[in-house]
Amino acid sequence: MQVRHAVIPAAGMGTRFLPATKAVPKELLPIGDTPAIQFVIDEALGAGIDHIVVVSSRHKPGIESYFEPRPDLVEALRRAGREDAADRLAAVGRDWRVSIVFQDEPRGLGHAVGCAESAVGDEPFAVLLPDEIMGDSSLLAQMNGVCAASGGSVVALKAVNPEEVSAYGVVDPMSDPDSDGVLRVAGLVEKPSVAEAPSSLIIIGRYVLTPDVFGEISRLRPGAGGELQLTDAIRAQVDRSPVHGVISTIARYDTGTPLGMLQASIEITLRSDELGPQLADWLDDL
């Protein structure tokens, strides 16, 4: 079955980016000339997904405003001869649909994903953390295929140096990865010590989950950090159904800190046909 839904948890207040995020949601901060969340949406669309579910907060009305049609502004841009800008604005939500659901209190990633149940329904769905921007859609498309073939949930993985594992969820592999970087998962551990980590494969911010995970989320008790952890719900799935991991080899940008956002903006803009050469020349001069 083609995965049609993508859940983007975006209810966090972006405290690392204050005071800017007092007024502007972090997900709308620009990378070049594009809001960060649009890169994540474009990744989902490139993997065949056509329904975007954004888990937001009522304190972030800018998220809703971003998806509202503005035919008056589109028309004004066309009158001014700015056809490219008008086309980009008109394309937001045109060939795909968006649903906004709300997380009323910060209770962790597991709780945020659970808030999307009514919008997703009884189908497999992707979860894309907006703090991570991927170089293209190939990883998510591969994960969708693994979910369809195995009938179980799939997590994206990255190999890191062992001393880095304590900041992430880590998988316990059941076997070595195959030639496509796919492996069966025997267990998951949230933020283990270096000595207790079962591997150096961390879970990064892409998941494709079967709908029974909502039942596991509803039974969660607070875990690491006093929050409802999504990894705990997936661990429960491992006990009764196949869960696989896919090791990523594509570019990944962590925009969860101001420095990471700046680095992503520079690297991604350098690849732009329009802005890249100008930025490269400026950096050379600098």
LUMZALO-92142 format. One record per residue (C-alpha): residue in three letters; chain; z, y negated, x negated. Coordinates in nm, 2 decimals, always signed. Layout:
<rs>
+------+------+--------+--------+--------+
! code ! unit !     zz !     yy !     xx !
+------+------+--------+--------+--------+
!  ALA !    A !      Z !      Y !      X !
...
+------+------+--------+--------+--------+
</rs>
This chain:
<rs>
+------+------+--------+--------+--------+
! code ! unit !     zz !     yy !     xx !
+------+------+--------+--------+--------+
!  MET !    A !  +0.00 !  +0.00 !  +0.00 !
!  GLN !    A !  -0.09 !  -0.35 !  -0.13 !
!  VAL !    A !  +0.22 !  -0.56 !  -0.19 !
!  ARG !    A !  +0.17 !  -0.86 !  +0.04 !
!  HIS !    A !  +0.50 !  -1.05 !  +0.01 !
!  ALA !    A !  +0.65 !  -1.24 !  -0.29 !
!  VAL !    A !  +1.01 !  -1.37 !  -0.28 !
!  ILE !    A !  +1.09 !  -1.67 !  -0.50 !
!  PRO !    A !  +1.46 !  -1.74 !  -0.52 !
!  ALA !    A !  +1.48 !  -2.12 !  -0.55 !
!  ALA !    A !  +1.82 !  -2.22 !  -0.41 !
!  GLY !    A !  +1.99 !  -2.30 !  -0.74 !
!  MET !    A !  +2.09 !  -2.66 !  -0.80 !
!  GLY !    A !  +1.94 !  -2.68 !  -1.15 !
!  THR !    A !  +2.26 !  -2.82 !  -1.31 !
!  ARG !    A !  +2.12 !  -2.80 !  -1.66 !
!  PHE !    A !  +1.86 !  -3.05 !  -1.56 !
!  LEU !    A !  +2.09 !  -3.31 !  -1.41 !
!  PRO !    A !  +2.07 !  -3.60 !  -1.32 !
!  ALA !    A !  +1.70 !  -3.54 !  -1.25 !
!  THR !    A !  +1.77 !  -3.24 !  -1.02 !
!  LYS !    A !  +2.00 !  -3.45 !  -0.81 !
!  ALA !    A !  +1.68 !  -3.58 !  -0.64 !
!  VAL !    A !  +1.40 !  -3.35 !  -0.75 !
!  PRO !    A !  +1.42 !  -2.97 !  -0.73 !
!  LYS !    A !  +1.39 !  -2.81 !  -1.07 !
!  GLU !    A !  +1.11 !  -2.59 !  -0.94 !
!  LEU !    A !  +0.90 !  -2.90 !  -0.87 !
!  LEU !    A !  +0.94 !  -3.05 !  -1.22 !
!  PRO !    A !  +0.59 !  -3.07 !  -1.37 !
!  ILE !    A !  +0.44 !  -2.86 !  -1.65 !
!  GLY !    A !  +0.15 !  -3.07 !  -1.75 !
!  ASP !    A !  +0.02 !  -3.18 !  -1.41 !
!  THR !    A !  +0.14 !  -2.88 !  -1.21 !
!  PRO !    A !  +0.48 !  -2.81 !  -1.05 !
!  ALA !    A !  +0.65 !  -2.52 !  -1.21 !
!  ILE !    A !  +0.67 !  -2.32 !  -0.89 !
!  GLN !    A !  +0.30 !  -2.34 !  -0.84 !
!  PHE !    A !  +0.24 !  -2.14 !  -1.16 !
!  VAL !    A !  +0.46 !  -1.86 !  -1.01 !
!  ILE !    A !  +0.28 !  -1.88 !  -0.68 !
!  ASP !    A !  -0.06 !  -1.86 !  -0.85 !
!  GLU !    A !  +0.06 !  -1.55 !  -1.04 !
!  ALA !    A !  +0.15 !  -1.39 !  -0.71 !
!  LEU !    A !  -0.18 !  -1.48 !  -0.55 !
!  GLY !    A !  -0.37 !  -1.34 !  -0.85 !
!  ALA !    A !  -0.20 !  -1.01 !  -0.79 !
!  GLY !    A !  -0.33 !  -0.99 !  -0.44 !
!  ILE !    A !  -0.02 !  -1.13 !  -0.26 !
!  ASP !    A !  -0.08 !  -1.36 !  +0.04 !
!  HIS !    A !  +0.27 !  -1.44 !  +0.17 !
!  ILE !    A !  +0.51 !  -1.65 !  -0.03 !
!  VAL !    A !  +0.88 !  -1.64 !  +0.08 !
!  VAL !    A !  +1.08 !  -1.92 !  -0.09 !
!  VAL !    A !  +1.46 !  -1.88 !  -0.07 !
!  SER !    A !  +1.58 !  -2.24 !  -0.08 !
!  SER !    A !  +1.89 !  -2.46 !  -0.01 !
!  ARG !    A !  +1.92 !  -2.71 !  +0.26 !
!  HIS !    A !  +2.02 !  -2.96 !  -0.02 !
!  LYS !    A !  +1.67 !  -2.93 !  -0.16 !
!  PRO !    A !  +1.43 !  -3.08 !  +0.11 !
!  GLY !    A !  +1.17 !  -3.15 !  -0.15 !
!  ILE !    A !  +1.08 !  -2.77 !  -0.16 !
!  GLU !    A !  +0.99 !  -2.79 !  +0.21 !
!  SER !    A !  +0.80 !  -3.12 !  +0.16 !
!  TYR !    A !  +0.59 !  -2.97 !  -0.11 !
!  PHE !    A !  +0.44 !  -2.71 !  +0.13 !
!  GLU !    A !  +0.39 !  -2.94 !  +0.42 !
!  PRO !    A !  +0.02 !  -3.03 !  +0.48 !
!  ARG !    A !  -0.07 !  -3.40 !  +0.40 !
!  PRO !    A !  -0.42 !  -3.45 !  +0.54 !
!  ASP !    A !  -0.37 !  -3.83 !  +0.52 !
!  LEU !    A !  -0.31 !  -3.81 !  +0.15 !
!  VAL !    A !  -0.60 !  -3.57 !  +0.10 !
!  GLU !    A !  -0.83 !  -3.80 !  +0.29 !
!  ALA !    A !  -0.71 !  -4.10 !  +0.08 !
!  LEU !    A !  -0.78 !  -3.92 !  -0.24 !
!  ARG !    A !  -1.14 !  -3.83 !  -0.12 !
!  ARG !    A !  -1.20 !  -4.19 !  -0.03 !
!  ALA !    A !  -1.10 !  -4.29 !  -0.38 !
!  GLY !    A !  -1.34 !  -4.04 !  -0.52 !
!  ARG !    A !  -1.07 !  -3.81 !  -0.66 !
!  GLU !    A !  -1.22 !  -3.49 !  -0.52 !
!  ASP !    A !  -1.05 !  -3.25 !  -0.77 !
!  ALA !    A !  -0.70 !  -3.39 !  -0.69 !
!  ALA !    A !  -0.78 !  -3.37 !  -0.31 !
!  ASP !    A !  -0.90 !  -3.01 !  -0.34 !
!  ARG !    A !  -0.59 !  -2.91 !  -0.53 !
!  LEU !    A !  -0.36 !  -3.07 !  -0.27 !
!  ALA !    A !  -0.55 !  -2.92 !  +0.02 !
!  ALA !    A !  -0.53 !  -2.58 !  -0.13 !
!  VAL !    A !  -0.15 !  -2.56 !  -0.12 !
!  GLY !    A !  -0.08 !  -2.31 !  +0.16 !
!  ARG !    A !  -0.44 !  -2.30 !  +0.28 !
!  ASP !    A !  -0.55 !  -1.94 !  +0.20 !
!  TRP !    A !  -0.20 !  -1.80 !  +0.19 !
!  ARG !    A !  +0.11 !  -1.85 !  +0.40 !
!  VAL !    A !  +0.46 !  -1.96 !  +0.31 !
!  SER !    A !  +0.80 !  -1.90 !  +0.47 !
!  ILE !    A !  +1.11 !  -2.09 !  +0.38 !
!  VAL !    A !  +1.45 !  -1.92 !  +0.42 !
!  PHE !    A !  +1.79 !  -2.06 !  +0.32 !
!  GLN !    A !  +2.07 !  -1.93 !  +0.11 !
!  ASP !    A !  +2.37 !  -2.13 !  +0.24 !
!  GLU !    A !  +2.60 !  -2.05 !  -0.05 !
!  PRO !    A !  +2.54 !  -1.94 !  -0.41 !
!  ARG !    A !  +2.64 !  -1.57 !  -0.41 !
!  GLY !    A !  +2.41 !  -1.43 !  -0.67 !
!  LEU !    A !  +2.05 !  -1.30 !  -0.70 !
!  GLY !    A !  +2.12 !  -1.00 !  -0.48 !
!  HIS !    A !  +2.24 !  -1.22 !  -0.20 !
!  ALA !    A !  +1.94 !  -1.45 !  -0.24 !
!  VAL !    A !  +1.69 !  -1.17 !  -0.21 !
!  GLY !    A !  +1.88 !  -1.03 !  +0.09 !
!  CYS !    A !  +1.82 !  -1.37 !  +0.26 !
!  ALA !    A !  +1.45 !  -1.29 !  +0.27 !
!  GLU !    A !  +1.48 !  -0.97 !  +0.47 !
!  SER !    A !  +1.37 !  -1.12 !  +0.80 !
!  ALA !    A !  +1.06 !  -1.27 !  +0.64 !
!  VAL !    A !  +0.96 !  -0.97 !  +0.44 !
!  GLY !    A !  +1.02 !  -0.69 !  +0.70 !
!  ASP !    A !  +0.98 !  -0.32 !  +0.63 !
!  GLU !    A !  +0.73 !  -0.34 !  +0.34 !
!  PRO !    A !  +0.75 !  -0.34 !  -0.04 !
!  PHE !    A !  +0.77 !  -0.69 !  -0.19 !
!  ALA !    A !  +0.77 !  -0.87 !  -0.52 !
!  VAL !    A !  +1.05 !  -1.09 !  -0.65 !
!  LEU !    A !  +0.95 !  -1.36 !  -0.90 !
!  LEU !    A !  +1.22 !  -1.56 !  -1.06 !
!  PRO !    A !  +1.09 !  -1.92 !  -1.10 !
!  ASP !    A !  +1.27 !  -1.98 !  -1.43 !
!  GLU !    A !  +1.01 !  -1.75 !  -1.59 !
!  ILE !    A !  +0.64 !  -1.83 !  -1.60 !
!  MET !    A !  +0.40 !  -1.55 !  -1.71 !
!  GLY !    A !  +0.08 !  -1.59 !  -1.89 !
!  ASP !    A !  -0.13 !  -1.43 !  -1.61 !
!  SER !    A !  -0.11 !  -1.19 !  -1.31 !
!  SER !    A !  -0.18 !  -0.87 !  -1.49 !
!  LEU !    A !  +0.19 !  -0.75 !  -1.52 !
!  LEU !    A !  +0.26 !  -0.81 !  -1.16 !
!  ALA !    A !  -0.06 !  -0.64 !  -1.05 !
!  GLN !    A !  +0.03 !  -0.34 !  -1.26 !
!  MET !    A !  +0.38 !  -0.32 !  -1.11 !
!  ASN !    A !  +0.23 !  -0.33 !  -0.76 !
!  GLY !    A !  +0.01 !  -0.03 !  -0.86 !
!  VAL !    A !  +0.31 !  +0.16 !  -1.00 !
!  CYS !    A !  +0.50 !  +0.10 !  -0.68 !
!  ALA !    A !  +0.22 !  +0.22 !  -0.46 !
!  ALA !    A !  +0.17 !  +0.53 !  -0.68 !
!  SER !    A !  +0.54 !  +0.63 !  -0.71 !
!  GLY !    A !  +0.68 !  +0.51 !  -0.38 !
!  GLY !    A !  +0.97 !  +0.35 !  -0.56 !
!  SER !    A !  +1.09 !  +0.02 !  -0.70 !
!  VAL !    A !  +0.96 !  -0.12 !  -1.03 !
!  VAL !    A !  +1.12 !  -0.36 !  -1.28 !
!  ALA !    A !  +0.95 !  -0.56 !  -1.56 !
!  LEU !    A !  +1.09 !  -0.50 !  -1.90 !
!  LYS !    A !  +1.07 !  -0.66 !  -2.25 !
!  ALA !    A !  +1.18 !  -0.52 !  -2.58 !
!  VAL !    A !  +1.42 !  -0.75 !  -2.76 !
!  ASN !    A !  +1.64 !  -0.74 !  -3.07 !
!  PRO !    A !  +1.96 !  -0.54 !  -3.00 !
!  GLU !    A !  +2.18 !  -0.84 !  -3.05 !
!  GLU !    A !  +2.02 !  -1.01 !  -2.75 !
!  VAL !    A !  +2.09 !  -0.75 !  -2.48 !
!  SER !    A !  +2.43 !  -0.88 !  -2.37 !
!  ALA !    A !  +2.27 !  -1.17 !  -2.19 !
!  TYR !    A !  +2.05 !  -0.95 !  -1.97 !
!  GLY !    A !  +2.03 !  -0.65 !  -1.74 !
!  VAL !    A !  +1.93 !  -0.35 !  -1.96 !
!  VAL !    A !  +1.77 !  -0.02 !  -1.85 !
!  ASP !    A !  +1.86 !  +0.33 !  -1.96 !
!  PRO !    A !  +1.51 !  +0.50 !  -2.00 !
!  MET !    A !  +1.47 !  +0.85 !  -1.88 !
!  SER !    A !  +1.17 !  +0.90 !  -2.11 !
!  ASP !    A !  +0.95 !  +0.72 !  -2.36 !
!  PRO !    A !  +0.69 !  +0.48 !  -2.21 !
!  ASP !    A !  +0.34 !  +0.62 !  -2.15 !
!  SER !    A !  +0.03 !  +0.46 !  -2.29 !
!  ASP !    A !  +0.04 !  +0.19 !  -2.02 !
!  GLY !    A !  +0.40 !  +0.10 !  -2.10 !
!  VAL !    A !  +0.54 !  +0.26 !  -1.79 !
!  LEU !    A !  +0.87 !  +0.47 !  -1.80 !
!  ARG !    A !  +1.11 !  +0.62 !  -1.55 !
!  VAL !    A !  +1.44 !  +0.45 !  -1.53 !
!  ALA !    A !  +1.76 !  +0.66 !  -1.54 !
!  GLY !    A !  +2.01 !  +0.37 !  -1.49 !
!  LEU !    A !  +2.07 !  +0.00 !  -1.53 !
!  VAL !    A !  +2.35 !  -0.20 !  -1.69 !
!  GLU !    A !  +2.42 !  -0.57 !  -1.63 !
!  LYS !    A !  +2.49 !  -0.76 !  -1.95 !
!  PRO !    A !  +2.64 !  -0.48 !  -2.16 !
!  SER !    A !  +2.79 !  -0.53 !  -2.50 !
!  VAL !    A !  +2.56 !  -0.45 !  -2.80 !
!  ALA !    A !  +2.76 !  -0.13 !  -2.86 !
!  GLU !    A !  +2.73 !  -0.01 !  -2.49 !
!  ALA !    A !  +2.37 !  -0.10 !  -2.43 !
!  PRO !    A !  +2.16 !  +0.21 !  -2.35 !
!  SER !    A !  +1.85 !  +0.05 !  -2.50 !
!  SER !    A !  +1.70 !  -0.27 !  -2.61 !
!  LEU !    A !  +1.47 !  -0.30 !  -2.30 !
!  ILE !    A !  +1.59 !  -0.59 !  -2.09 !
!  ILE !    A !  +1.49 !  -0.66 !  -1.73 !
!  ILE !    A !  +1.29 !  -0.98 !  -1.70 !
!  GLY !    A !  +1.23 !  -1.19 !  -1.39 !
!  ARG !    A !  +0.97 !  -0.97 !  -1.21 !
!  TYR !    A !  +1.05 !  -0.70 !  -0.96 !
!  VAL !    A !  +0.86 !  -0.50 !  -0.70 !
!  LEU !    A !  +1.10 !  -0.35 !  -0.46 !
!  THR !    A !  +1.09 !  -0.10 !  -0.17 !
!  PRO !    A !  +1.24 !  -0.23 !  +0.15 !
!  ASP !    A !  +1.54 !  +0.00 !  +0.15 !
!  VAL !    A !  +1.68 !  -0.22 !  -0.12 !
!  PHE !    A !  +1.80 !  -0.45 !  +0.16 !
!  GLY !    A !  +2.03 !  -0.18 !  +0.28 !
!  GLU !    A !  +2.18 !  -0.15 !  -0.07 !
!  ILE !    A !  +2.22 !  -0.53 !  -0.09 !
!  SER !    A !  +2.41 !  -0.53 !  +0.24 !
!  ARG !    A !  +2.66 !  -0.28 !  +0.08 !
!  LEU !    A !  +2.71 !  -0.47 !  -0.24 !
!  ARG !    A !  +3.04 !  -0.59 !  -0.37 !
!  PRO !    A !  +3.08 !  -0.87 !  -0.62 !
!  GLY !    A !  +2.98 !  -0.75 !  -0.97 !
!  ALA !    A !  +2.93 !  -0.93 !  -1.30 !
!  GLY !    A !  +3.03 !  -1.30 !  -1.26 !
!  GLY !    A !  +3.18 !  -1.24 !  -0.92 !
!  GLU !    A !  +2.82 !  -1.24 !  -0.77 !
!  LEU !    A !  +2.62 !  -0.99 !  -0.57 !
!  GLN !    A !  +2.39 !  -0.85 !  -0.84 !
!  LEU !    A !  +2.04 !  -0.73 !  -0.77 !
!  THR !    A !  +2.06 !  -0.49 !  -1.05 !
!  ASP !    A !  +2.35 !  -0.31 !  -0.87 !
!  ALA !    A !  +2.13 !  -0.26 !  -0.57 !
!  ILE !    A !  +1.85 !  -0.12 !  -0.78 !
!  ARG !    A !  +2.10 !  +0.10 !  -0.96 !
!  ALA !    A !  +2.18 !  +0.25 !  -0.62 !
!  GLN !    A !  +1.81 !  +0.32 !  -0.56 !
!  VAL !    A !  +1.79 !  +0.50 !  -0.89 !
!  ASP !    A !  +2.04 !  +0.76 !  -0.75 !
!  ARG !    A !  +1.81 !  +0.87 !  -0.48 !
!  SER !    A !  +1.45 !  +0.76 !  -0.55 !
!  PRO !    A !  +1.22 !  +0.70 !  -0.85 !
!  VAL !    A !  +1.25 !  +0.36 !  -1.02 !
!  HIS !    A !  +1.01 !  +0.27 !  -1.29 !
!  GLY !    A !  +0.99 !  +0.00 !  -1.56 !
!  VAL !    A !  +0.68 !  -0.16 !  -1.70 !
!  ILE !    A !  +0.70 !  -0.31 !  -2.05 !
!  SER !    A !  +0.54 !  -0.65 !  -2.06 !
!  THR !    A !  +0.30 !  -0.75 !  -2.33 !
!  ILE !    A !  +0.19 !  -1.08 !  -2.18 !
!  ALA !    A !  +0.31 !  -1.43 !  -2.25 !
!  ARG !    A !  +0.64 !  -1.53 !  -2.10 !
!  TYR !    A !  +0.80 !  -1.88 !  -2.08 !
!  ASP !    A !  +1.16 !  -1.93 !  -2.00 !
!  THR !    A !  +1.20 !  -2.26 !  -1.82 !
!  GLY !    A !  +1.56 !  -2.23 !  -1.74 !
!  THR !    A !  +1.67 !  -2.49 !  -1.99 !
!  PRO !    A !  +1.53 !  -2.84 !  -2.08 !
!  LEU !    A !  +1.42 !  -2.71 !  -2.42 !
!  GLY !    A !  +1.25 !  -2.41 !  -2.27 !
!  MET !    A !  +1.08 !  -2.63 !  -2.01 !
!  LEU !    A !  +0.95 !  -2.86 !  -2.28 !
!  GLN !    A !  +0.82 !  -2.57 !  -2.49 !
!  ALA !    A !  +0.65 !  -2.42 !  -2.19 !
!  SER !    A !  +0.49 !  -2.75 !  -2.10 !
!  ILE !    A !  +0.35 !  -2.80 !  -2.45 !
!  GLU !    A !  +0.22 !  -2.45 !  -2.49 !
!  ILE !    A !  +0.06 !  -2.43 !  -2.14 !
!  THR !    A !  -0.09 !  -2.78 !  -2.16 !
!  LEU !    A !  -0.24 !  -2.70 !  -2.50 !
!  ARG !    A !  -0.44 !  -2.43 !  -2.32 !
!  SER !    A !  -0.57 !  -2.67 !  -2.06 !
!  ASP !    A !  -0.94 !  -2.76 !  -2.10 !
!  GLU !    A !  -0.88 !  -3.11 !  -1.97 !
!  LEU !    A !  -0.55 !  -3.21 !  -2.13 !
!  GLY !    A !  -0.52 !  -2.96 !  -2.42 !
!  PRO !    A !  -0.75 !  -3.14 !  -2.68 !
!  GLN !    A !  -0.58 !  -3.47 !  -2.61 !
!  LEU !    A !  -0.23 !  -3.33 !  -2.66 !
!  ALA !    A !  -0.34 !  -3.14 !  -2.97 !
!  ASP !    A !  -0.48 !  -3.46 !  -3.13 !
!  TRP !    A !  -0.16 !  -3.65 !  -3.04 !
!  LEU !    A !  +0.06 !  -3.37 !  -3.19 !
!  ASP !    A !  -0.15 !  -3.38 !  -3.51 !
!  ASP !    A !  -0.10 !  -3.75 !  -3.54 !
!  LEU !    A !  +0.27 !  -3.72 !  -3.47 !
+------+------+--------+--------+--------+
</rs>
